[in-house]
Amino acid sequence: MPCYKDKKRNTYYFVVSINGRHFCRRGFETLKQAKEQERIFSINRGDGTSKSELKFGELSNLFLDYKKTRVAPSTLYNYKHTLKSAILPYFENISVDKITSKDIIQYQNKINRKDYEYISKNNILVVFKMVFEFGRKFYNVKNDPFYNVEKIKKPKVRKEYNIYTIDEFKKFLSVIDEEMFKVMFSILFYLGLREGELLALQFRDIDLENKTIDINKTYIVSKTGGERIQPTKTRSSNTKLPIPNHLLPLIDIYIKETRTKYINARKNDFIFGISQPISPNTLERRNLKYSKLAGLKKIRIHDFRHSAASYYLSSGVPISVVQKIMRHSSISTTTRYLHSTDKQVEEALNLS
């Protein structure tokens, strides 16, 4: 069937005649894309061409085109990357109706032997399955090779957190020579904020009179370079926390000095960056710098949050209170930070 160029729109379109009916589809950026979509359209409409000609690679492209305006750019990037790097090398040129459950099981075994995290393995299979679900919904694909195929089981491994003790954190804090980063790392450790929650803090979120910090949003930087402010991770994450008394003077002085320096700063400006939050990369570079200066192991920014939970639990704070400080939706999440130190074991054995 012929394809044409729409000179007014500078795009391409095709016209298909099937069983006496005429179909026109427009808006393709290239002639090649128009021809490919025309072929797939003809397959789906049943003009006598076998549906077995629809390759998995073609269905994947249709899936990605469909998702372009329906998911965030970072999510679309993840779909593309997963398909290109992990799935298409094995299935791109195989007809969708010829992929069997046995093929899926063998593929599971392949990625299971690779050095992927458990969540990465399952994410690959989720995207794989989504493409088939899309095909069944929109392109009359009858095949479901995932039917009765069990998921990869999660290995039972107790997670060990890389944290700072209170003494290590004080040592880390002692080498910080920039007031802003001293405030930032103190909030991370003593209040257990996530990195995005910290960077999203605005002047209006700090109430020094009532000694509270309002955690109500997070700052996200996607893999594609986009950035945005969005709601916190969970409903329980959105709350006001009391500011510890020993942090009040530090935060008070920093805010007053910052407002003096930036006299036009507004309530909705960011505490750490003013017009926009400072870069997570900047915070990470300071983390590396100060850990080296203090002679400590480097931990991730998120590990300061883990450190906070461990610090409060090891200090004898009831687990239900720690749950509220950390804003965990379930107390079972908080219990993951419960662990016994060698010193605690020694003290327990010498009680008598």
N, C-alpha and C positions, 0 to 999 in steps of 0.2 A: 504494500500500500504506500502511496506517496506521502512525503513530508514536505512542508512548505516553510518559508520564512515570512514572519509578520514584520514588514519593514517599518511600520509605525511604532511597534513596541520593541523592535530589535530582538525578537525571540522567535522560536520555532513552534510549529504545531503539526498535528497529523489528522487525517480524515480516514475513517475506517467504515466500510460498508459490510454489514453482517446480516444475512437473512432479510435483505430488503431495507434494513434500517441503517441510517448514517450516524456516525459518532465523530465528534471533533473534540480534541483535547489540546489546550494551548499552554503557553508560558514556559517552554523548555529553553534553557540557556544555550544549548548547542544542538546541531543537527544530529550528532551521534546519540545524544540523550533522547531526542524525539523519536528516532528510529527504534531505540531499545524499548522505550515505553510503549510505542505502538505495537511492537512484537508481543510484549507481555500482556497488553490490553487485549489483543486478539486471542491469546491463549486463554485468558480468564473469561472472555465472552463466549468462548466455545465456537470458533469458526471452523472446527474440524481439526485444529492442531492439538496434539496431545499435551496435556498439562505436565507430563513428565519432562517437557523441555524447559520448564522453569527451574533454573539452577538456584542453589542456596545463596550464591553470591548476588544474584539478581534480586532475590527476595530480601536480602540484607540491605541492599541499596534502597529498595522501596520502603523498608522499615525505617531507615535513617531519614529519608525524605519526609516521611510522615511525622517523625518525632521532632523535626527541626523547630516547629513553632509550638510544640506542646510540652517541652521539657526545658529546664535551665541549660545554658550553654555548657556548663561544667558536666552535666549529666550526659548531654549529647556527645561531648568529647570522650567520656568514659565508654559509652556504647561503641563509638567508632574505634577507639583504641583496643577494646576487648575483642571486637570482631576481627580487626585487621591483624592483631598480634597473636591471638590464641585460637580462633575458630576457623577463619577463612583459609589458613594454610592447609587445613585438613578437608574442608567441605565446600570450598568455593565453587567448584565445577561439577558437583554431584547434584543430580536432580532431587528436588525436595521429596518426591514420592518414593525415592529409593533409599532414603536414610532410615535405617531400622533401629529398633531398641538395642540390638546387639552392637550396632555402631556406637550408640551413645554410651553403653557400658564400657566398651573398649576405649572410647575417648576419655571417660572418667578415669579409667586405670592409667592412661597416659599422663593426664594432668596431676593425678594423685602422686605419681612418681617424681614430678617436678618439685623444685624447691619453692613452692608457693605457700603463702599463709592460707589457713583454712578458709578465711573469709574471701580471699581472692579466688580460690577454686570454686566456691559456691557462686560468687558473682559472675564468673565466666559462664557457668551452667544456667544461671538465671537469664542472662542476656540471650544465650542460645535458645532457651525455651521461649522467650518473649518473641523472637523472630517467627517461630512456628505458630504461636498463638495469633500473631498479627496476620500471618498467611491464611490461617483458617477463618479469621474474621472477615478479611477483605478480599482475598484472592482464591477463595474456594479450595484451599488446600485441605485435603482429607486426612493426610498422614499425621499421626501424633507419635513420634518415636520415643517420647518421654513417658508414655503411658506405662505404669507399673514399674518404672525404673526408680530405685531407691536413691535418696540423696547420699552424698558423701558424708559419712559420720564424723562429727567433731571429735578430735582427740581430747581425752581427759588429761589435761595438763594444768597444774596449778600455776597461775600467773604470779611471777615474782616482780614486784615493782622496784624500780630504781629510784631511790628517794634520798633526801637529805634529812638527817636528824636535826633537832633544834640547835645543837652545838655546831653542826656543819653549816647550817643556814646562817647562824650569827657570824661565823667566820667568812662566809660568802658575802654577807651584807657589809662587813667591815672594810672590804676593799673597794666598794663602789664609791666612785668619786663624783658621780653626777646625781643631783638630787632627784630628778625625774625617775631615773631607773631604780633608785633606792626605794622610792614610793611604789613603783610598779611591782618590783619583786616582793616587797613586803605585803602588798595586797594579794599577790598570787599565793604566797605561803600561808599567811594568817587567815585569809578569808576563803581560800580555795577556789578562786575564780578560774574559769577557763580562759584561755588566751583571747579568744574573740570577745568574750564578755568584758575583759579588762580594756581592750583597745576601743570598745564601743562606748565606754563611760563618757558622759557629758557632764558639764559643770552642774546642771540641774539635778543630776543623779546623786550628788553628795550633799547631804543635809548635816552640816556641822553642829547646828543648834540642837537637833534631835539625835545626833550621833548615829546616823544611818547612811547606808549606801544602797541605792535602788538598782537592782540588777534586772533589766527588762529587755535587753536586746543583745545581739552579738554581731561581730564584724567578720565577714567571710571574704576570703580571697580565693577565687577558683583557679584551677590548673591552667585555664586559658587566659588568665591575667585579669579577668573581671573582678570587681569588688562591690560589695553591697552590705547594707545593714539589714538584718532580719531578726525575727523573734528568737528568743533563747531556745536552747535545744529541746527542752520539755516544759510542760506547764509548771512543774514543781521548781524548775530553775528560775522562774520569774518571781522574785520576792525582794523584800527589803531586809537587809542584815544589819545588826548593830555593829558599829565600828569599834574594835578593841580600844580601850583607853590609852594604851601605850602607842597606838598608831595615830590618834587624833592630832597631837602636836605636829607630827611629821607631815600629815596630809594638809593640815591647816596652813602651815608655813608655805608649803609648796603651792597651794592654790592662791594664796595671797600674793606671792612673788610672781606667779604666772599671770595673774590678772593685772599686776602692776606693769609687767613687761608687755603684755598684749592688752592695751587699754580698751580696745574695741571688741574684746572677746565677749561673746553672748552666752546665754544660758545653754543654748543647744550646740555650742562649740565643744569639741572633744578635749578632754583634760590632757590627754597625751597626744598632741599634734595640732590642736586648735581647728583649722579648717577641715582637716581629715586626719584619721588615726595614723600614727606612725606605722611603718612597715613591720610586719612580723619578722622579716629578715633582719631588720635593725635590732629588734629585741633579741633575736637568736645570736647575733654577733656579740652583743653585750654579755649574753649568758656564757658564751665561750670564753670571752675575755676575762670575766670576773672569776670563773671557775679555775682558770689557769693561774691567775694572780693569787687566788686563795689556796692553791695547791690541792684542789678537790677534783674528784671525778666529775665529768660533765653529765648533767641530767637534762632531759627534754623540758621544754617549757611546761608541758602538761604534767610532768612529774612533780612540779611544785604543788599542784593540786593533790596528787597522791601523797606527797609529803605532809600536807596539811591534815589529811584524814588520819594518817599514821601518827602524827604528832599528838592530836587530840585524844585518840584512842589510847595511846601509850601513856598519856598523862592522867588517865582514869576518868575522862569525860564519858558519861553514859552513851551507849551506842545510838540511842534514839535522839539524843541532842546532836551528836556528830552527823547523823542523817540530815537534820535540819540545817546545820551549818553548810554541809556539802550539797544540800538540795537534791538528794537522791530521791527518786520516786518510789524506790523499794528499799527496805532495810537490808535485804539480801545483798544489794550492791555495796552497802557500807561494810558488811561483814567480811568482804574480800580483803579489807585492810587489816583485819585482826591477825596478829602474828606475835609469837613469843620470842624475846631476845634471849641470848645466852645468860645475861645478867639476871633476867626475870626467872629463868629456870633455876639458876644457882640460888637465888633468894628463896624460891619456893621449897627447894630441897633442904634448906637450912632453917626452916621455920622453928624447929624445936631447939 
